[in-house]
Amino acid sequence: MGITTTIITGPPPVSSEEKPLARRHVEGLDFLRAIAALSVCLYHFSGVALPKATNIYMKPAFSYGWAGVDMFFVISGFIIPYSLLGKNYAAKQIGPYLLKRIIRINPPAYIAMVLVLVQWGIIDYLINHNRVYTGNISWQQVVHNLLFTVPFTQYKWVVGIFWTLAIEFQFYIFIGLFFAQLFERGRLWQFILGFLAVNAVQYLPFSDFRNFFHFSSLFAMGGVTLLYYSKRIELLNYGATLLLFSALSYFQLGWVITAVGIITVFFIVCVQVKGGVFATIGKMSYSFYLIHVLVGTTAEFVLIKIISPDTELKKVTITVLCIATALIASFVYYRLVEQPFIALAKKYGR
């Protein structure tokens, strides 16, 4: 299947004969998810994740790949409230709403964490015979990882990317409580004041800057794009509000993250790339995001015994093979682990 690119001049028309907006698939989001996940993977694999394969070509080329995380935040700011539009959702239904998100997100993440702990145990007990990775692991740390409450403690994440899942869940709770006021029945000024209020919370004494409040301007950029996409605001109001939160993002997060946010909403509104390999990677992007470091580091351990990393070209080859292995493993993980929980979430959640 080939890749199709569509240029859009405005929000999509919605006739009375179409499905409710909340149930229509947004073309192009899988492409954005794929780009975000691949960016993070390339950043990790060209840096510290694969120390034996680090090379002079890929490290500088993908040094900004970490910004793929911020692309995910903008996408979530759009798609999470989008999933509730037209369903008469109210805050009293937050239980079933959160249950769906928990079933969808948590089990695949927990299984990935168990696999990482198994990997660490094998390294410490069977390979190095020295407790380097598991020596400081405690049950308290594991529990806080499972609850995504590490930012409010002195513990560290077992799986490094879990800090982003914690932020996502904080956003889920925020939307679960205030969706109606921000998107369904509220006015634009309520949306603006609501996101400005949560943005100000970051200046309270939290133990870690990595929380939803710190990145709320990115979620707001995705959210106001939804208001325009769903024809709840006009282009002029959309542009002004997007400019407001872009400026806030620039002063709080920097120009790189802000540029990524603007590019992301531009693709959502104006350019839809669909089909091809990116659609497949986008669908399994969560699985890829969860296990790419686990699989990549394991693959590197095996590959350096086959391909000696003594030249830059060989290091690039090892890195590319690690990426390919991670993609294949992620597809298997998506089919065996993630997909069943997606189906379960649709059955029991809202």
N, C-alpha and C positions, 0 to 999 in steps of 0.2 A: 504494500500500500504506500502511495506517495504522500508527500507533504503538501498541503494546500494552505495558502495564505490569503486571507480576506481582509480588505481594507474597509473600515466602517466609518461613515460620516456622522453618525449619531447613535443614540440608544436604540436598541432593537424595537420594532413595532410589536405591540401586543394586542391582538384582536380578541374579540369575545369568544371566538371559536378555538383559540389556542389553549394550551394547558395553562393553569395558574403559573405565574412567574416563578414561584418557588420550586416548581417541579420541572422546569425547563433546564436542560443541560447547557452550561455556559461553555461554548466552544473556545478553545485556546487555553483554558486553565491547565490542562494536562501538560501542554508545552511549557508553560511557565513553571509548573512544579518540577518538570524534568530539568530545566535549566537551573533552578534553585538547588536541587539535589546534586546534580553533577558538579555545580560550582563548589559546593561544600566538600564533596568527595575529592575534587582536584586540588583544593586547598590543603586538605589533610594529607593526601597521598604525595603531594609535591613538597610537603614540609616534614613535620616531626613524626607522622604516623608510620612512614616507611623510611627509617633512618639509613638503611643500607642502600636504598635506591634513590635517595635524594640526589638530584642532578642540577646542573647549572642552567638547563634550558627551561624546565617546568616550574621551578621554584619562583623565579621572578614573574613568569607569565601568569601564574594563578595565585599570586600573593593577595589578591582581593577577593578570592573565592568565598571567604567567610561571609561576604555580604549576601550570599544565597539565603542565609537564615533570615535576613531582613525582608527578602522577597517573600518568604513563607509567611511572615507576619502580615504583610500587606494583603496577600491572598486570603488569609484567615479573616482579616477585617472585612473582606468582601463576602466570602462564601459562607461563613457561619451564620450571620444574620440573614443572608439570602435563603438559607435552608429553612428558615422559619417564616418567611413572607407568605401571606395568604393562608396561614394555618390558624388564625385567631389565637395565637400564642399569648399567654399571660404569665406573669411571674409565679402564680400559684402552681403552674405546671413545670416548675424548674426541676422537680424530682425526676420525672420521666425524661426530660431533656438532658439532664446531666448523666442519667443512667445510660442513655444512648452514646454519649461521648465517652464515658468510662469503658463501656463494652468495646467500643470501636478502637480506642487508643491504648488503654492500659495493658490488656493481656499480651499483645505483640511486643510492647515495650518491656514487660516483665520477663517474658521468655528470652528476649535479647539480653537482658541483664544477667539472667541465669547462665546463658551461654558465655558471656564475658567472664563471669566468675569461674566457670569451668575452665576456660582458656587460661586464666591466671593461675588456677590450681595446678593445671598440667605443667605450666612453665616453672612454677615454684617447686613443685614436688617431684616431677619426673625429668625435667630438663636441667634447671639450674641448681636444684637441691638447696635452695635458699629462699626464704619467704620474703621476697622483694615486693611482690604485688599484693599478696594476701595478708601480710604481716600486721597491717594496721586496720584491717576490716573488722567492724563490730556489728552486732545485731542492731544497735541503735542507728548506725549509719545506713544499713540496709533498709530498715523501716522508713526512715526519712526519705530515702530514694524512692521507695514504693509509693509514698504519699506525695512526692514532689515538693517536699517542704524543706529541702536542703538549704535554700537561700536564707532561711530564717534560723539556721543553726550554724554550728562551727564545723560541721561535717563536709565532706567532699562528695561529688558525684561519682558513682561507679562507672556509669556510661556518660562520657563527657557531654554529649548532645542533649542529655535529659534536662539541662537548664532551660532549653527552649520549650520543652513539653510543659514544664512548670509555668512558664509565661503563658502558653496557650491555654492551660486550664484556668489560670486567673482571668483570662479574657472570656472564657466560656461562662464563668460564674457571673462576670460583669454583664454579659449579654443576656444571660438567663434571668437576671434581676431587672434589667432596664431596657430590654428589647422594644417593648411597646412604645415607651416614651421616646426612644432614639430613632426608631425606624418605622413602626407601623402607624401609630396615631399621633406621634409628636410632630413638632415643627422644626425647621432647620436650626433655630436659635437654641432649642433644647438639645439637639445633637451637639452643637458647638460647645455649649456650656457644660454638658455632661462629660465630653472628652477633655475639655480644659480642666475640669475639676479633678478627674482621675490623674491627669498629667501632673497636677500640682502635688499629688500625694507622694510622688517620688522624693520630694524634699524632706519628708519625715525620716526619722533615723532608722532606716532599714539596714540590716546587716550585709546586704548584697545589692548592688545596683541592677543586677539582672532580674528585674521583675516587670510585670505588665505595665506598671505606671511609667517606668523609664522609657519604654518603647511604644507607649500609647499613641503617639503621633502617627506612627506607621499604620496601626490598626485603624486610626481615624481616616487616614488617606484611603484605605480600602473601603471603609464604611461610607464615606461621602461619595465614593465612586458608585457604590450600590444605590444610593439615593438618586443619583443621576441616571444610572442604568435602568432603574425601575420607574423612571419618569416622575419621581417625587419632587425633584427640584429642576430648575432650568439651568441651561449652560452657564449663564453669567454667575449665578449663585454657586454652582459647582466649582467654577474656576476660582472664585474668591475664597471659598472655604478650603479648597485644595491648596491654594497659595498660603493661607494662614497656617495650616498644619505642616506644610512643607517648610515654611520659615521656622516654625517651632522645632521641627526635626533637624534643620540645619544648625541651629544654635545649640541644641542638646546632644545631637548624635553625629554631626559632621556632614560634610558635603557628599562623601561617597555613599553613605546610607540613604541620604535624601535623594540623590540621583537615582539610586536603585528603586526607591519607592515611586518616584515620578515615572520612570521607565515602565515599571510594573503596571501602574494604573493606565498608562498610555496603551499598553498592549491589551489590557482588559477591555478598554472602551473602543479603541481604534483599529487594532490589528489582531486578527485571530489566526494563529497557526495551528493547524490540526492534521492528524494523520501521521503516518510514518513511525519511525522508531521512538520519536519523542513522546508520542501518545502512550506507547507501552511503558516507557520509563516513567512517565508522569503518573500513570495509574498505580505503579508499584513504588512510587517515590518515597512513601513512608517506610516501607520495608527496606529499601535501599538506604535511606537516611539512618535507620536504626542499626543496621549490621555491616555497613560498608567498611568501617574501621576494623571490626572483628574479623571479617573475611579477608580484608586486604593485608592485615598484619600476619595472619596465618598463611596466606598465599606467598607473601614475601619470604617467610621462614623456609618454605619449601623451594621456591624458585631460585633463591641465591645458592642453593646446593646444586642446581642444574645449570644456571647461567651465572657465571662469576661476575659480580658487579665491579669490574675493574676498569671500565670505560664509561663515558657519559652515555653513549649510545646503548650500551647494555643496561644501564640503569633506567633509561627511558623505556626500553623494552620490558623490563621487569615491572615498571609502574603501569604500563598499558595492560599487561597481562593481569595484574592485580585488579585493575578497574574492570576488565572483562569478567574475571572470576567473581567479583563482587556483584556485578549486574546479573550474572547467571544465578548465583546463590540467592539474590534478592527476589528474582522471579519465582524460584522454588519456595522461598519463605512467604512470598505474597500468596501463592496458591495454597500452601499447606497451613499457614498460620493466620495471615491477615484476612484473607477472603472469608473464611468461616466466621470470624468475629464481625466482619462487616454485615454478613447476613443475619447474625444474631442480634446486632444492634438495631437493624431495621425491624426485626420482629418484636423486640421488647422495649425499645426506646421510642421517643417522640421525634 
